[in-house]
Amino acid sequence: MGRLSESTGAAWEHLRRVPVWLTPALLTLAVTLTGLGSAQLWRDELATWSAASRSPEDLARLAGTIDAATGPYYLLMHSWTAIVGNSTVALRAPAVLAMTVAAGLLAVLGARLVDRRTGLFAGLLFAVLPGTSRYGQEARPYALATMLAVLATLLLVAALRRPSWARWAGYAAAVAALGLIHLIALTLLAAHGLVVLLAWWRGPTVAGVANRDRLTGERDRRVWRWVVAVVPVALLVAPLLLKARAQRSRQLNWVSLVRLDDLSALPGGVAQSSVVGGLLVGVAALGAARLGRRALLPVSAVLLPVLLLFAAGEVVPLWVPRYLVFVVPFACLLAGAALAAVAVPAALAVVVLAGLLGLPDQAALRRTHEWPRSAPVDYAGAARVIADGQRPGDAVVYSPRQSWLFLDLGIEYHLDDPPRDVLVTEDEVRRGDLWAAECPQPAQCLAGTTRVWLVVAGRQAEPLAAVTGAKGDALRADFAVAQVWPRPGLTVALLTSRPDR
């Protein structure tokens, strides 16, 4: 036992010479790179691909119609894909990098607020969470928001400890970027504001922030400098917020008002594993108890955004668990404080346990990003069916068109030369929308077409019967089903013109 303790101590001393951010960052990078391209792009990522493929002018028109809140992220992805391409790996790479940086910054933040062990274990725990992989492997803004949330908080701590206009300017830039990338993440400012006020009110060491200058005047200046830093951010983000609010009924028409059980399900939602989420909450609670007053910043950074979004979600449909992924690092920081209080082998055992408990979810999310995991949508498989049987002059029809499944985008992404979308009168780019406009008189638009590839949502034994409205009437009048290919989440059918047509 003595030799084991000596070897453990020697290993820890060796680890102390390594920058605290390095190990969590490398582990996060390794985990998120594993199977990065395994799961197909899911519906939200298809929207990212569609938007990123447009010119800045077309993106501005899109923001005027829908998804204004995600517009800055789409512009960023437009620039990124222009350089590296739009493969699945290329589209997800920014999220991988963002989560990697977030893990490193989290370790530094933990070391600044508490101690080196806290930062290290917080970063390691963050790296092995299934949620870190899930949102670190998704072409959406949540990983970037997570990184910016940690960065802004780290810069706030630096500005409070050693105030200067340069530090406050850096903080303001980070907060502005956070708001532009993810509006709801600005609820983090409630936690920041609380810490600033209490640092002014109670003086040194509040929330782990040491006020070296105890003069009341300097403390007053900290408050006003924070206000000066935040006000321009509010002015910058306000137009985007107002535009997003006007689009809410169309953007979030699939979201319901929040219920109390949604709150209890949140840890599992953001961690992408109920058991790992429960473990994280339990260990974080122990860390909060250990830190006492120093827990103010991470506790408020977790609770205030959650409570604010929950309160808003009782009035308007806003509650979506993934919108709160940016609070996870702060829960990991609290958990890291608890792990830092025990022996290194025991702390590492908890990190390993969290990783092992999350393995089934890690494997599942690399098969599909859809939820539930048992309901994948095989866009690539449907596209292969069409590619293998396509002939010159073929057309394609999608049902439903106005759907968040984005059937047309899913097929088009996987086909270099897709069949003619025969019913489209104005595509999504020209409309400044995520959906194309279809012919109001389908029978006329289908005239002269002899073969149609029909793609419908869900498993359909009789795909023609699943098409509603005038589109379905026109297809059933002039076409018969020649062959059907069921695929997970959708069905492909080849329709041929009736002999008596």
SULTA-V794408 format. One record per residue. N is the residue number from 1. RES is the residue in one letter. SS is DSSP state (~ for helix, > for strand, _ for the rest). PHI is phi in whole degrees, 0 to 359 (999 if undefined). NEAR is the number of other ideal C-beta (glycine too) atoms within 10 Angstrom. Layout:
N_RES_SS_PHI_NEAR + N_RES_SS_PHI_NEAR
This chain:
1_M___999_5 + 2_G_~_296_6 + 3_R_~_296_7 + 4_L_~_297_9 + 5_S_~_296_12 + 6_E_~_295_10 + 7_S_~_293_10 + 8_T_~_295_14 + 9_G_~_297_11 + 10_A_~_296_10 + 11_A_~_297_12 + 12_W_~_294_15 + 13_E_~_297_9 + 14_H_~_295_9 + 15_L_~_293_15 + 16_R_~_295_11 + 17_R___278_6 + 18_V___272_10 + 19_P___307_11 + 20_V_~_299_25 + 21_W_~_278_22 + 22_L_~_293_14 + 23_T_~_296_18 + 24_P_~_300_30 + 25_A_~_294_22 + 26_L_~_294_14 + 27_L_~_295_20 + 28_T_~_297_27 + 29_L_~_299_19 + 30_A_~_296_11 + 31_V_~_292_23 + 32_T_~_287_26 + 33_L_~_285_17 + 34_T___293_12 + 35_G___67_15 + 36_L___301_17 + 37_G___260_15 + 38_S___291_13 + 39_A___281_22 + 40_Q___294_21 + 41_L___303_26 + 42_W___263_21 + 43_R_~_306_17 + 44_D_~_294_16 + 45_E_~_290_24 + 46_L_~_296_26 + 47_A_~_296_23 + 48_T_~_298_23 + 49_W_~_300_20 + 50_S_~_300_21 + 51_A_~_290_23 + 52_A_~_295_21 + 53_S___281_18 + 54_R___265_18 + 55_S___287_10 + 56_P_~_304_10 + 57_E_~_294_9 + 58_D_~_291_16 + 59_L_~_294_22 + 60_A_~_296_14 + 61_R_~_291_15 + 62_L_~_298_24 + 63_A_~_297_22 + 64_G_~_286_13 + 65_T_~_253_15 + 66_I___200_18 + 67_D___65_20 + 68_A_~_299_23 + 69_A_~_299_22 + 70_T_~_261_23 + 71_G_~_305_20 + 72_P_~_300_21 + 73_Y_~_295_23 + 74_Y_~_298_22 + 75_L_~_295_18 + 76_L_~_299_17 + 77_M_~_292_24 + 78_H_~_299_17 + 79_S_~_293_11 + 80_W_~_296_17 + 81_T_~_291_19 + 82_A_~_296_11 + 83_I_~_265_7 + 84_V_~_252_13 + 85_G___95_10 + 86_N___237_17 + 87_S___294_12 + 88_T_~_302_19 + 89_V_~_296_13 + 90_A_~_296_16 + 91_L_~_294_25 + 92_R_~_269_24 + 93_A_~_302_18 + 94_P_~_302_22 + 95_A_~_293_25 + 96_V_~_301_21 + 97_L_~_297_16 + 98_A_~_295_22 + 99_M_~_294_33 + 100_T_~_297_26 + 101_V_~_295_21 + 102_A_~_301_31 + 103_A_~_297_32 + 104_G_~_295_24 + 105_L_~_296_26 + 106_L_~_299_36 + 107_A_~_298_32 + 108_V_~_294_20 + 109_L_~_298_30 + 110_G_~_298_34 + 111_A_~_294_20 + 112_R_~_290_19 + 113_L_~_282_25 + 114_V___235_23 + 115_D___199_14 + 116_R_~_297_17 + 117_R_~_300_22 + 118_T_~_301_30 + 119_G_~_298_27 + 120_L_~_296_30 + 121_F_~_289_30 + 122_A_~_298_35 + 123_G_~_294_32 + 124_L_~_294_26 + 125_L_~_295_31 + 126_F_~_301_31 + 127_A_~_296_30 + 128_V_~_266_23 + 129_L___292_31 + 130_P_~_302_25 + 131_G_~_296_28 + 132_T_~_296_30 + 133_S_~_292_26 + 134_R_~_301_28 + 135_Y_~_270_29 + 136_G_~_276_30 + 137_Q___240_28 + 138_E___230_25 + 139_A___279_27 + 140_R___219_24 + 141_P___278_26 + 142_Y_~_291_27 + 143_A_~_293_29 + 144_L_~_297_27 + 145_A_~_297_29 + 146_T_~_298_32 + 147_M_~_300_29 + 148_L_~_291_28 + 149_A_~_296_31 + 150_V_~_291_30 + 151_L_~_299_23 + 152_A_~_299_27 + 153_T_~_292_29 + 154_L_~_297_20 + 155_L_~_291_22 + 156_L_~_297_28 + 157_V_~_301_23 + 158_A_~_297_17 + 159_A_~_291_24 + 160_L_~_288_27 + 161_R_~_284_17 + 162_R___227_11 + 163_P___297_19 + 164_S___201_11 + 165_W_~_296_12 + 166_A_~_296_9 + 167_R_~_292_19 + 168_W_~_292_22 + 169_A_~_295_16 + 170_G_~_297_19 + 171_Y_~_299_26 + 172_A_~_299_23 + 173_A_~_296_17 + 174_A_~_294_22 + 175_V_~_294_29 + 176_A_~_298_21 + 177_A_~_297_19 + 178_L_~_300_27 + 179_G_~_294_25 + 180_L_~_289_24 + 181_I_~_281_24 + 182_H___206_25 + 183_L_~_303_20 + 184_I_~_294_19 + 185_A_~_293_26 + 186_L_~_292_24 + 187_T_~_299_21 + 188_L_~_299_29 + 189_L_~_297_21 + 190_A_~_298_16 + 191_A_~_292_26 + 192_H_~_299_24 + 193_G_~_297_16 + 194_L_~_298_17 + 195_V_~_295_23 + 196_V_~_298_26 + 197_L_~_296_14 + 198_L_~_288_17 + 199_A_~_296_25 + 200_W_~_288_20 + 201_W_~_284_10 + 202_R_~_257_14 + 203_G___88_13 + 204_P___299_12 + 205_T___66_12 + 206_V_>_296_21 + 207_A___57_23 + 208_G___80_22 + 209_V_>_259_23 + 210_A___276_13 + 211_N___273_19 + 212_R___288_9 + 213_D___267_14 + 214_R___270_9 + 215_L___291_9 + 216_T_~_300_10 + 217_G_~_298_7 + 218_E_~_294_13 + 219_R_~_297_20 + 220_D_~_298_11 + 221_R_~_296_16 + 222_R_~_299_21 + 223_V_~_298_15 + 224_W_~_290_11 + 225_R_~_293_21 + 226_W_~_296_25 + 227_V_~_299_11 + 228_V_~_298_14 + 229_A_~_289_25 + 230_V_~_275_20 + 231_V_~_301_11 + 232_P_~_300_14 + 233_V_~_298_21 + 234_A_~_299_14 + 235_L_~_294_10 + 236_L_~_291_14 + 237_V_~_274_19 + 238_A_~_306_11 + 239_P_~_300_10 + 240_L_~_295_17 + 241_L_~_297_15 + 242_L_~_295_11 + 243_K_~_294_14 + 244_A_~_296_21 + 245_R_~_297_14 + 246_A_~_294_11 + 247_Q___266_17 + 248_R_~_302_14 + 249_S_~_297_10 + 250_R_~_270_12 + 251_Q_~_289_18 + 252_L___242_15 + 253_N___289_9 + 254_W___261_8 + 255_V___263_15 + 256_S___258_10 + 257_L___297_12 + 258_V___289_20 + 259_R___237_13 + 260_L_~_298_8 + 261_D_~_290_8 + 262_D_~_295_16 + 263_L_~_293_14 + 264_S_~_291_9 + 265_A___274_13 + 266_L_~_298_19 + 267_P_~_304_23 + 268_G_~_293_20 + 269_G_~_292_19 + 270_V_~_283_25 + 271_A_~_274_28 + 272_Q___62_25 + 273_S___195_26 + 274_S_~_297_14 + 275_V_~_290_15 + 276_V_~_290_26 + 277_G_~_298_23 + 278_G_~_296_14 + 279_L_~_299_21 + 280_L_~_299_25 + 281_V_~_298_17 + 282_G_~_297_13 + 283_V_~_291_23 + 284_A_~_296_26 + 285_A_~_297_15 + 286_L_~_296_16 + 287_G_~_295_27 + 288_A_~_297_22 + 289_A_~_295_12 + 290_R_~_291_16 + 291_L_~_283_24 + 292_G_~_65_9 + 293_R_~_299_12 + 294_R_~_291_19 + 295_A_~_279_22 + 296_L_~_305_22 + 297_L_~_296_28 + 298_P_~_294_33 + 299_V_~_295_22 + 300_S_~_293_21 + 301_A_~_291_27 + 302_V_~_273_25 + 303_L_~_284_16 + 304_L_~_295_19 + 305_P_~_300_24 + 306_V_~_297_18 + 307_L_~_292_14 + 308_L_~_294_17 + 309_L_~_291_20 + 310_F_~_296_18 + 311_A_~_297_11 + 312_A_~_294_15 + 313_G_~_291_20 + 314_E___282_13 + 315_V___253_9 + 316_V___233_14 + 317_P___286_18 + 318_L___230_19 + 319_W___283_22 + 320_V___227_16 + 321_P_~_308_19 + 322_R_~_294_17 + 323_Y_~_295_22 + 324_L_~_252_22 + 325_V_~_300_28 + 326_F_~_294_30 + 327_V_~_274_25 + 328_V_~_300_27 + 329_P_~_303_31 + 330_F_~_286_27 + 331_A_~_294_29 + 332_C_~_295_34 + 333_L_~_297_34 + 334_L_~_298_28 + 335_A_~_296_31 + 336_G_~_298_35 + 337_A_~_295_29 + 338_A_~_293_23 + 339_L_~_292_26 + 340_A_~_292_22 + 341_A___275_15 + 342_V___247_15 + 343_A___298_12 + 344_V_~_303_18 + 345_P_~_300_12 + 346_A_~_293_10 + 347_A_~_295_22 + 348_L_~_295_16 + 349_A_~_297_13 + 350_V_~_293_18 + 351_V_~_299_21 + 352_V_~_296_12 + 353_L_~_299_13 + 354_A_~_300_25 + 355_G_~_295_19 + 356_L_~_292_12 + 357_L_~_298_18 + 358_G___272_24 + 359_L_~_302_13 + 360_P_~_301_13 + 361_D_~_288_22 + 362_Q_~_301_23 + 363_A_~_293_13 + 364_A_~_294_19 + 365_L_~_288_25 + 366_R___274_17 + 367_R___268_13 + 368_T___201_20 + 369_H___263_23 + 370_E___290_18 + 371_W___230_14 + 372_P___289_8 + 373_R___297_16 + 374_S___280_9 + 375_A___234_11 + 376_P___288_19 + 377_V___239_24 + 378_D___267_19 + 379_Y_~_297_28 + 380_A_~_296_16 + 381_G_~_296_18 + 382_A_~_295_25 + 383_A_~_296_21 + 384_R_~_295_16 + 385_V_~_301_19 + 386_I_~_293_20 + 387_A_~_298_15 + 388_D_~_290_8 + 389_G_~_247_15 + 390_Q___291_17 + 391_R___235_8 + 392_P___303_6 + 393_G___91_11 + 394_D___294_18 + 395_A_>_238_19 + 396_V_>_227_24 + 397_V_>_227_30 + 398_Y_>_243_27 + 399_S_>_213_22 + 400_P___277_16 + 401_R___278_18 + 402_Q___279_11 + 403_S___222_13 + 404_W___288_13 + 405_L___288_21 + 406_F___50_26 + 407_L_~_302_24 + 408_D_~_294_23 + 409_L_~_295_23 + 410_G_~_298_27 + 411_I_~_287_26 + 412_E_~_295_18 + 413_Y_~_297_22 + 414_H_~_265_19 + 415_L___241_18 + 416_D___291_7 + 417_D___226_6 + 418_P___291_18 + 419_P___300_21 + 420_R_>_296_12 + 421_D_>_281_17 + 422_V___294_19 + 423_L___269_24 + 424_V_>_285_20 + 425_T_>_257_12 + 426_E_>_209_13 + 427_D___286_13 + 428_E_~_295_22 + 429_V_~_291_17 + 430_R_~_294_13 + 431_R_~_285_16 + 432_G___66_18 + 433_D___214_20 + 434_L___266_20 + 435_W___233_19 + 436_A___279_20 + 437_A_>_265_16 + 438_E_>_254_20 + 439_C___301_17 + 440_P___288_10 + 441_Q___237_11 + 442_P_~_303_22 + 443_A_~_300_14 + 444_Q_~_291_10 + 445_C_~_290_19 + 446_L_~_276_22 + 447_A___301_12 + 448_G___89_10 + 449_T___269_18 + 450_T___252_14 + 451_R_>_226_19 + 452_V_>_230_23 + 453_W_>_269_23 + 454_L_>_258_23 + 455_V_>_243_24 + 456_V_>_237_21 + 457_A_>_287_16 + 458_G___83_13 + 459_R___278_13 + 460_Q___235_19 + 461_A___292_9 + 462_E___236_11 + 463_P_~_300_24 + 464_L_~_297_18 + 465_A_~_291_12 + 466_A_~_278_18 + 467_V___272_22 + 468_T___260_10 + 469_G_~_70_11 + 470_A_~_295_14 + 471_K_~_297_21 + 472_G_~_295_16 + 473_D_~_299_13 + 474_A_~_294_21 + 475_L_~_293_24 + 476_R_~_293_15 + 477_A_~_287_12 + 478_D_~_245_20 + 479_F_>_227_23 + 480_A_>_236_13 + 481_V_>_282_16 + 482_A_>_268_12 + 483_Q_>_198_11 + 484_V_>_232_15 + 485_W_>_236_18 + 486_P_>_286_17 + 487_R_>_228_19 + 488_P___308_15 + 489_G___84_20 + 490_L_>_200_24 + 491_T_>_224_21 + 492_V_>_248_25 + 493_A_>_228_25 + 494_L_>_262_20 + 495_L_>_254_24 + 496_T_>_238_15 + 497_S_>_294_15 + 498_R___292_11 + 499_P___300_6 + 500_D___271_5 + 501_R___294_11
